[in-house]
Amino acid sequence: PIFGFINSELHTYTYSGVEFNFTGEQITFSTSISLGYYDRKEDSPSRFDLGFPLEFREDINFSWKISDKWLVKAGIYHISNAGFGDVNPGIEVIYFGIEIY
């Protein structure tokens, strides 16, 4: 299971779902799907709106364990309401990270 929370002055998004990991000796491929609640705050000056409170999040990523203490990770996720709202702009986020144990 996975759980996440994104909060800013303009928007809030909370999600929960399942993740599947396919692990090799040094490389791991992960994919997840989640269901979440999106709230554009009433006094938000942002024109961006995901269009519906119910949002789906899909994620794929790869990680490479380069040593016993270092891991490099890159991935992409997509959030959208899958057409449940009148508008469905969706967003895509590409991310990169380094973990030090």
mmCIF file of the C-alpha atoms, coordinates in Angstrom:
data_MODEL
# 
_entry.id   MODEL 
# 
loop_
_atom_site.group_PDB 
_atom_site.id 
_atom_site.type_symbol 
_atom_site.label_atom_id 
_atom_site.label_alt_id 
_atom_site.label_comp_id 
_atom_site.label_asym_id 
_atom_site.label_entity_id 
_atom_site.label_seq_id 
_atom_site.pdbx_PDB_ins_code 
_atom_site.Cartn_x 
_atom_site.Cartn_y 
_atom_site.Cartn_z 
_atom_site.occupancy 
_atom_site.B_iso_or_equiv 
_atom_site.pdbx_formal_charge 
_atom_site.auth_seq_id 
_atom_site.auth_comp_id 
_atom_site.auth_asym_id 
_atom_site.auth_atom_id 
_atom_site.pdbx_PDB_model_num 
ATOM 1   C CA . PRO A 1 1   ? 0.000   0.000  0.000   1.00 0.00 ? 1   PRO A CA 1 
ATOM 2   C CA . ILE A 1 2   ? 1.023   3.606  -0.582  1.00 0.00 ? 2   ILE A CA 1 
ATOM 3   C CA . PHE A 1 3   ? -0.242  6.885  0.796   1.00 0.00 ? 3   PHE A CA 1 
ATOM 4   C CA . GLY A 1 4   ? 0.620   10.445 -0.126  1.00 0.00 ? 4   GLY A CA 1 
ATOM 5   C CA . PHE A 1 5   ? -0.307  14.016 0.640   1.00 0.00 ? 5   PHE A CA 1 
ATOM 6   C CA . ILE A 1 6   ? 0.480   17.142 -1.365  1.00 0.00 ? 6   ILE A CA 1 
ATOM 7   C CA . ASN A 1 7   ? -0.421  20.495 0.162   1.00 0.00 ? 7   ASN A CA 1 
ATOM 8   C CA . SER A 1 8   ? 0.182   24.065 -0.954  1.00 0.00 ? 8   SER A CA 1 
ATOM 9   C CA . GLU A 1 9   ? -1.430  27.445 -0.453  1.00 0.00 ? 9   GLU A CA 1 
ATOM 10  C CA . LEU A 1 10  ? -3.482  26.785 -3.590  1.00 0.00 ? 10  LEU A CA 1 
ATOM 11  C CA . HIS A 1 11  ? -4.355  23.075 -3.638  1.00 0.00 ? 11  HIS A CA 1 
ATOM 12  C CA . THR A 1 12  ? -4.508  19.902 -1.540  1.00 0.00 ? 12  THR A CA 1 
ATOM 13  C CA . TYR A 1 13  ? -4.313  16.334 -2.841  1.00 0.00 ? 13  TYR A CA 1 
ATOM 14  C CA . THR A 1 14  ? -4.452  13.179 -0.704  1.00 0.00 ? 14  THR A CA 1 
ATOM 15  C CA . TYR A 1 15  ? -4.168  9.711  -2.227  1.00 0.00 ? 15  TYR A CA 1 
ATOM 16  C CA . SER A 1 16  ? -3.882  6.044  -1.363  1.00 0.00 ? 16  SER A CA 1 
ATOM 17  C CA . GLY A 1 17  ? -3.354  2.969  -3.501  1.00 0.00 ? 17  GLY A CA 1 
ATOM 18  C CA . VAL A 1 18  ? -1.244  -0.047 -4.320  1.00 0.00 ? 18  VAL A CA 1 
ATOM 19  C CA . GLU A 1 19  ? 2.315   -0.357 -5.589  1.00 0.00 ? 19  GLU A CA 1 
ATOM 20  C CA . PHE A 1 20  ? 3.969   -3.262 -7.364  1.00 0.00 ? 20  PHE A CA 1 
ATOM 21  C CA . ASN A 1 21  ? 7.759   -3.693 -7.300  1.00 0.00 ? 21  ASN A CA 1 
ATOM 22  C CA . PHE A 1 22  ? 9.805   -5.851 -9.644  1.00 0.00 ? 22  PHE A CA 1 
ATOM 23  C CA . THR A 1 23  ? 13.227  -6.109 -8.072  1.00 0.00 ? 23  THR A CA 1 
ATOM 24  C CA . GLY A 1 24  ? 16.488  -7.292 -9.599  1.00 0.00 ? 24  GLY A CA 1 
ATOM 25  C CA . GLU A 1 25  ? 19.924  -7.381 -8.053  1.00 0.00 ? 25  GLU A CA 1 
ATOM 26  C CA . GLN A 1 26  ? 20.534  -3.636 -8.520  1.00 0.00 ? 26  GLN A CA 1 
ATOM 27  C CA . ILE A 1 27  ? 17.576  -2.326 -10.531 1.00 0.00 ? 27  ILE A CA 1 
ATOM 28  C CA . THR A 1 28  ? 13.952  -2.045 -9.412  1.00 0.00 ? 28  THR A CA 1 
ATOM 29  C CA . PHE A 1 29  ? 10.934  -1.180 -11.564 1.00 0.00 ? 29  PHE A CA 1 
ATOM 30  C CA . SER A 1 30  ? 7.860   0.026  -9.675  1.00 0.00 ? 30  SER A CA 1 
ATOM 31  C CA . THR A 1 31  ? 4.370   0.942  -10.770 1.00 0.00 ? 31  THR A CA 1 
ATOM 32  C CA . SER A 1 32  ? 1.422   2.138  -8.723  1.00 0.00 ? 32  SER A CA 1 
ATOM 33  C CA . ILE A 1 33  ? -2.169  3.226  -9.048  1.00 0.00 ? 33  ILE A CA 1 
ATOM 34  C CA . SER A 1 34  ? -3.982  5.356  -6.514  1.00 0.00 ? 34  SER A CA 1 
ATOM 35  C CA . LEU A 1 35  ? -7.302  7.036  -5.901  1.00 0.00 ? 35  LEU A CA 1 
ATOM 36  C CA . GLY A 1 36  ? -7.301  10.466 -4.340  1.00 0.00 ? 36  GLY A CA 1 
ATOM 37  C CA . TYR A 1 37  ? -9.210  13.539 -3.242  1.00 0.00 ? 37  TYR A CA 1 
ATOM 38  C CA . TYR A 1 38  ? -8.323  16.907 -4.800  1.00 0.00 ? 38  TYR A CA 1 
ATOM 39  C CA . ASP A 1 39  ? -9.338  20.266 -3.345  1.00 0.00 ? 39  ASP A CA 1 
ATOM 40  C CA . ARG A 1 40  ? -8.668  23.622 -4.958  1.00 0.00 ? 40  ARG A CA 1 
ATOM 41  C CA . LYS A 1 41  ? -8.846  26.054 -2.084  1.00 0.00 ? 41  LYS A CA 1 
ATOM 42  C CA . GLU A 1 42  ? -11.700 28.568 -2.376  1.00 0.00 ? 42  GLU A CA 1 
ATOM 43  C CA . ASP A 1 43  ? -9.536  31.672 -2.086  1.00 0.00 ? 43  ASP A CA 1 
ATOM 44  C CA . SER A 1 44  ? -6.932  30.285 -4.476  1.00 0.00 ? 44  SER A CA 1 
ATOM 45  C CA . PRO A 1 45  ? -5.795  32.835 -7.077  1.00 0.00 ? 45  PRO A CA 1 
ATOM 46  C CA . SER A 1 46  ? -4.665  29.942 -9.287  1.00 0.00 ? 46  SER A CA 1 
ATOM 47  C CA . ARG A 1 47  ? -6.563  29.435 -12.536 1.00 0.00 ? 47  ARG A CA 1 
ATOM 48  C CA . PHE A 1 48  ? -5.450  25.808 -12.627 1.00 0.00 ? 48  PHE A CA 1 
ATOM 49  C CA . ASP A 1 49  ? -8.140  23.343 -11.562 1.00 0.00 ? 49  ASP A CA 1 
ATOM 50  C CA . LEU A 1 50  ? -8.117  19.554 -12.038 1.00 0.00 ? 50  LEU A CA 1 
ATOM 51  C CA . GLY A 1 51  ? -11.894 19.696 -12.602 1.00 0.00 ? 51  GLY A CA 1 
ATOM 52  C CA . PHE A 1 52  ? -13.264 17.148 -10.101 1.00 0.00 ? 52  PHE A CA 1 
ATOM 53  C CA . PRO A 1 53  ? -12.608 16.077 -6.485  1.00 0.00 ? 53  PRO A CA 1 
ATOM 54  C CA . LEU A 1 54  ? -11.980 12.410 -7.436  1.00 0.00 ? 54  LEU A CA 1 
ATOM 55  C CA . GLU A 1 55  ? -8.564  12.013 -9.080  1.00 0.00 ? 55  GLU A CA 1 
ATOM 56  C CA . PHE A 1 56  ? -6.554  8.995  -10.178 1.00 0.00 ? 56  PHE A CA 1 
ATOM 57  C CA . ARG A 1 57  ? -2.752  8.823  -9.939  1.00 0.00 ? 57  ARG A CA 1 
ATOM 58  C CA . GLU A 1 58  ? -0.602  6.435  -11.975 1.00 0.00 ? 58  GLU A CA 1 
ATOM 59  C CA . ASP A 1 59  ? 3.155   6.207  -11.412 1.00 0.00 ? 59  ASP A CA 1 
ATOM 60  C CA . ILE A 1 60  ? 6.058   4.317  -12.972 1.00 0.00 ? 60  ILE A CA 1 
ATOM 61  C CA . ASN A 1 61  ? 9.654   4.580  -11.840 1.00 0.00 ? 61  ASN A CA 1 
ATOM 62  C CA . PHE A 1 62  ? 13.037  2.924  -12.015 1.00 0.00 ? 62  PHE A CA 1 
ATOM 63  C CA . SER A 1 63  ? 15.640  2.843  -9.298  1.00 0.00 ? 63  SER A CA 1 
ATOM 64  C CA . TRP A 1 64  ? 19.265  1.774  -9.441  1.00 0.00 ? 64  TRP A CA 1 
ATOM 65  C CA . LYS A 1 65  ? 21.169  0.790  -6.333  1.00 0.00 ? 65  LYS A CA 1 
ATOM 66  C CA . ILE A 1 66  ? 24.640  2.063  -7.156  1.00 0.00 ? 66  ILE A CA 1 
ATOM 67  C CA . SER A 1 67  ? 26.146  0.985  -3.808  1.00 0.00 ? 67  SER A CA 1 
ATOM 68  C CA . ASP A 1 68  ? 25.070  -0.215 -0.367  1.00 0.00 ? 68  ASP A CA 1 
ATOM 69  C CA . LYS A 1 69  ? 24.498  3.422  0.613   1.00 0.00 ? 69  LYS A CA 1 
ATOM 70  C CA . TRP A 1 70  ? 23.283  5.118  -2.593  1.00 0.00 ? 70  TRP A CA 1 
ATOM 71  C CA . LEU A 1 71  ? 20.155  4.714  -4.741  1.00 0.00 ? 71  LEU A CA 1 
ATOM 72  C CA . VAL A 1 72  ? 19.186  6.772  -7.803  1.00 0.00 ? 72  VAL A CA 1 
ATOM 73  C CA . LYS A 1 73  ? 15.513  6.957  -8.784  1.00 0.00 ? 73  LYS A CA 1 
ATOM 74  C CA . ALA A 1 74  ? 13.607  8.474  -11.729 1.00 0.00 ? 74  ALA A CA 1 
ATOM 75  C CA . GLY A 1 75  ? 9.986   8.287  -12.729 1.00 0.00 ? 75  GLY A CA 1 
ATOM 76  C CA . ILE A 1 76  ? 6.849   9.912  -14.025 1.00 0.00 ? 76  ILE A CA 1 
ATOM 77  C CA . TYR A 1 77  ? 3.333   10.148 -12.657 1.00 0.00 ? 77  TYR A CA 1 
ATOM 78  C CA . HIS A 1 78  ? 0.025   11.331 -14.077 1.00 0.00 ? 78  HIS A CA 1 
ATOM 79  C CA . ILE A 1 79  ? -2.980  12.689 -12.180 1.00 0.00 ? 79  ILE A CA 1 
ATOM 80  C CA . SER A 1 80  ? -6.401  13.105 -13.805 1.00 0.00 ? 80  SER A CA 1 
ATOM 81  C CA . ASN A 1 81  ? -10.097 12.621 -13.120 1.00 0.00 ? 81  ASN A CA 1 
ATOM 82  C CA . ALA A 1 82  ? -10.463 10.115 -15.992 1.00 0.00 ? 82  ALA A CA 1 
ATOM 83  C CA . GLY A 1 83  ? -13.286 12.140 -17.549 1.00 0.00 ? 83  GLY A CA 1 
ATOM 84  C CA . PHE A 1 84  ? -15.557 12.221 -14.489 1.00 0.00 ? 84  PHE A CA 1 
ATOM 85  C CA . GLY A 1 85  ? -15.443 16.036 -14.440 1.00 0.00 ? 85  GLY A CA 1 
ATOM 86  C CA . ASP A 1 86  ? -16.613 18.556 -17.029 1.00 0.00 ? 86  ASP A CA 1 
ATOM 87  C CA . VAL A 1 87  ? -12.941 19.340 -17.656 1.00 0.00 ? 87  VAL A CA 1 
ATOM 88  C CA . ASN A 1 88  ? -10.006 16.954 -17.327 1.00 0.00 ? 88  ASN A CA 1 
ATOM 89  C CA . PRO A 1 89  ? -6.720  18.819 -17.767 1.00 0.00 ? 89  PRO A CA 1 
ATOM 90  C CA . GLY A 1 90  ? -4.597  16.258 -15.910 1.00 0.00 ? 90  GLY A CA 1 
ATOM 91  C CA . ILE A 1 91  ? -0.965  16.802 -14.968 1.00 0.00 ? 91  ILE A CA 1 
ATOM 92  C CA . GLU A 1 92  ? 2.264   14.916 -15.585 1.00 0.00 ? 92  GLU A CA 1 
ATOM 93  C CA . VAL A 1 93  ? 5.267   15.145 -13.266 1.00 0.00 ? 93  VAL A CA 1 
ATOM 94  C CA . ILE A 1 94  ? 8.752   13.842 -14.058 1.00 0.00 ? 94  ILE A CA 1 
ATOM 95  C CA . TYR A 1 95  ? 10.934  13.373 -11.007 1.00 0.00 ? 95  TYR A CA 1 
ATOM 96  C CA . PHE A 1 96  ? 14.462  12.380 -10.085 1.00 0.00 ? 96  PHE A CA 1 
ATOM 97  C CA . GLY A 1 97  ? 15.909  11.573 -6.671  1.00 0.00 ? 97  GLY A CA 1 
ATOM 98  C CA . ILE A 1 98  ? 18.906  10.275 -4.800  1.00 0.00 ? 98  ILE A CA 1 
ATOM 99  C CA . GLU A 1 99  ? 18.575  8.266  -1.586  1.00 0.00 ? 99  GLU A CA 1 
ATOM 100 C CA . ILE A 1 100 ? 21.393  7.932  0.894   1.00 0.00 ? 100 ILE A CA 1 
ATOM 101 C CA . TYR A 1 101 ? 21.086  5.189  3.495   1.00 0.00 ? 101 TYR A CA 1 
# 
